[in-house]
Amino acid sequence: MNKFAKIAVICFVLFVVFAPVTAFAADGTAGPTLTKSTYALIGAGIGAGLVIIGGGLGIGKIGSSAVEAMARQPEYGDKIQTAMIIAAALIEGVTLLALIICILCVFM
């Protein structure tokens, strides 16, 4: 996926998230009020989504690189697999920590 496609996907997602808010504000009547907790929920949802996407991309990149390296040098497959599992576990731990922080921001 090239850089333009990534930017297009991010713009589309942001449009889908914020389009209902602008629709309520456009008709001139009293729409829903956006409080601090509403913004916290929106921010936590966007943050959690970005965290999960980043973690998935990181683990996917590690997996694809490890399989490619094992195909080139099969004799080092065990060492490559061990390093891949350790790196994936570290990424998953950081992703889980960031996800918990996003969830806790909603309740504070």
C-alpha positions in Angstrom: 0.0 0.0 0.0 1.6 3.2 -1.1 1.6 6.5 0.9 -1.3 8.0 -1.0 -3.5 5.0 -0.3 -2.7 5.2 3.4 -3.6 8.9 3.5 -6.8 8.2 1.7 -7.8 5.5 4.1 -7.0 7.7 7.1 -9.1 10.6 5.7 -12.0 8.3 4.9 -12.0 6.9 8.5 -11.8 10.4 10.0 -14.7 11.5 7.7 -16.8 8.5 8.8 -16.1 9.3 12.5 -16.7 13.0 12.4 -19.4 13.2 9.7 -22.3 12.6 12.1 -21.1 15.4 14.4 -21.1 17.9 11.6 -24.5 16.7 10.4 -26.1 17.4 13.8 -24.5 20.9 13.9 -25.5 21.9 10.4 -29.3 22.0 10.7 -29.4 24.9 13.2 -31.4 23.1 15.8 -30.2 22.1 19.2 -28.3 18.9 18.5 -26.5 16.7 20.9 -24.1 18.5 23.2 -20.5 17.3 23.1 -19.1 17.2 26.6 -15.6 16.4 27.8 -16.6 12.8 28.2 -17.8 12.6 24.6 -14.5 13.9 23.4 -12.8 11.4 25.6 -14.8 8.6 24.1 -14.0 9.7 20.6 -10.3 10.1 21.4 -10.2 6.8 23.1 -11.9 5.1 20.2 -9.5 6.6 17.6 -6.5 5.9 19.8 -7.5 2.3 20.4 -8.0 1.8 16.7 -4.6 3.3 15.8 -3.0 1.2 18.5 -4.5 -2.0 17.1 -3.7 -1.1 13.5 -0.1 -0.3 14.5 0.4 -3.5 16.4 -1.1 -5.6 13.6 1.1 -3.9 11.0 4.2 -4.4 13.2 3.6 -8.1 13.9 2.7 -8.6 10.2 6.0 -7.1 9.1 7.9 -9.2 11.6 6.2 -12.3 10.4 6.7 -11.6 6.7 10.4 -10.7 7.2 11.0 -13.8 9.3 9.4 -16.2 6.7 11.5 -14.5 4.0 14.7 -14.9 6.0 13.9 -18.5 6.8 13.3 -19.2 3.1 16.7 -17.7 2.2 18.7 -19.4 5.0 16.8 -22.5 6.3 19.6 -23.5 8.6 19.0 -20.4 10.8 15.3 -21.0 11.0 15.3 -21.8 14.7 17.2 -18.7 15.7 15.0 -16.5 13.4 11.8 -18.0 14.8 13.0 -17.3 18.3 13.9 -13.7 17.6 10.5 -13.3 15.8 8.5 -14.6 18.7 10.4 -12.3 21.2 9.9 -9.3 19.0 6.2 -10.1 18.4 5.7 -10.5 22.2 7.3 -7.1 22.8 5.1 -5.4 20.2 2.0 -7.2 21.6 2.9 -6.1 25.2 3.3 -2.4 24.1 0.0 -2.6 22.1 -1.9 -4.0 25.1 -0.4 -1.4 27.4 -1.4 1.4 25.0 -4.9 -0.1 24.6 -5.4 -0.2 28.4 -4.3 3.4 28.6 -6.9 4.4 26.0 -9.6 2.5 27.9 -8.6 4.0 31.3 -8.7 7.6 29.8 -12.5 7.0 29.3 -13.1 6.3 33.0 -11.0 9.1 34.4 
